[in-house]
């Protein structure tokens, strides 16, 4: 995952059963945080910003990755839309301009 940015565009992984999708996304980050090479950043947009709140089990894994130096970022427009700006327990608010800057420097892996 070195030199990659993970784009999280949903609070679940895959389509179909929502609870299953949330569980699969949590498993993804549980395994990812244990890897020696971590991504440069995780950028959350659309309902992906919900993973940065205490309501999501993913937030615990994102916090551990943040503690290891991974930038955890939430799209400002998306956080405002879902009214979670004040509820984020990990990461910080960012803009699309910064995501575009990251995407121009690193490979983007999209989780949706």
C-alpha positions in Angstrom: 0.0 0.0 0.0 3.0 2.2 0.0 2.6 5.4 -2.2 -1.2 4.9 -2.4 -4.2 6.9 -1.3 -7.3 5.0 -0.3 -10.5 6.7 -1.4 -13.5 5.5 0.7 -16.6 6.6 -1.0 -19.1 4.6 1.1 -19.7 3.5 4.7 -19.9 -0.1 3.4 -17.9 -2.2 0.9 -20.0 -3.5 -2.0 -23.6 -3.3 -2.7 -26.4 -5.4 -1.2 -26.8 -6.1 2.5 -25.8 -2.9 4.3 -24.7 -4.7 7.6 -22.6 -7.2 5.6 -21.0 -4.3 3.6 -20.1 -2.5 6.8 -18.6 -5.6 8.3 -16.5 -6.3 5.1 -15.2 -2.7 5.2 -14.3 -3.1 8.9 -12.4 -6.3 8.0 -10.6 -4.5 5.2 -9.2 -1.9 7.6 -8.6 -4.4 10.4 -6.2 -6.2 8.0 -4.8 -3.1 6.3 -3.7 -1.5 9.6 -1.6 -4.5 10.4 0.5 -4.3 7.2 4.0 -3.0 7.4 3.5 -0.6 4.4 0.5 1.7 5.0 -1.1 4.1 2.5 -0.1 7.8 2.5 -3.7 8.8 3.2 -7.3 7.7 3.5 -9.7 10.2 1.9 -13.4 9.7 2.8 -16.1 11.2 0.7 -19.9 10.8 0.2 -21.1 8.4 3.0 -17.5 7.3 3.5 -17.3 10.2 6.0 -19.6 8.2 8.3 -16.7 5.8 8.9 -14.9 8.6 10.7 -17.5 8.8 13.5 -17.9 6.8 16.6 -21.0 5.1 15.2 -18.7 3.2 12.8 -16.4 0.4 14.0 -14.1 1.4 11.2 -13.2 4.6 13.0 -11.1 2.6 15.6 -8.9 1.2 12.8 -8.6 4.6 11.1 -7.4 6.1 14.4 -4.8 3.4 14.7 -3.6 4.1 11.2 -3.6 7.9 11.9 -1.4 7.2 15.0 1.0 5.4 12.6 1.3 8.5 10.4 -1.5 7.9 7.8 -3.4 11.1 6.9 -7.2 10.5 7.5 -9.2 13.1 5.7 -12.9 13.9 5.3 -14.4 15.8 2.3 -15.8 19.0 3.8 -18.8 19.1 1.5 -19.7 15.5 2.4 -19.2 16.0 6.1 -21.4 19.0 6.0 -24.0 17.2 3.9 -24.2 14.3 6.4 -23.9 16.7 9.4 -21.0 14.9 10.9 -18.4 17.6 11.0 -18.6 17.9 14.8 -18.9 14.1 15.2 -15.6 13.1 13.6 -13.5 11.0 16.1 -10.6 10.6 13.8 -8.9 12.6 11.0 -9.6 16.1 9.8 -11.7 18.0 7.3 -10.1 18.5 3.9 -11.1 19.8 0.5 -11.4 18.3 -3.0 -8.4 20.4 -4.0 -6.2 18.5 -1.6 -7.6 15.1 -2.8 -6.7 16.1 -6.4 -3.2 17.0 -5.3 -2.8 13.6 -3.6 -4.3 11.8 -6.6 -1.7 13.6 -8.9 1.1 12.2 -6.7 -0.1 8.8 -5.7 -2.0 5.9 -7.0 -5.7 5.9 -5.8 -7.4 2.7 -4.6 -11.1 3.3 -4.5 -13.3 1.5 -1.9 -17.0 1.7 -2.7 
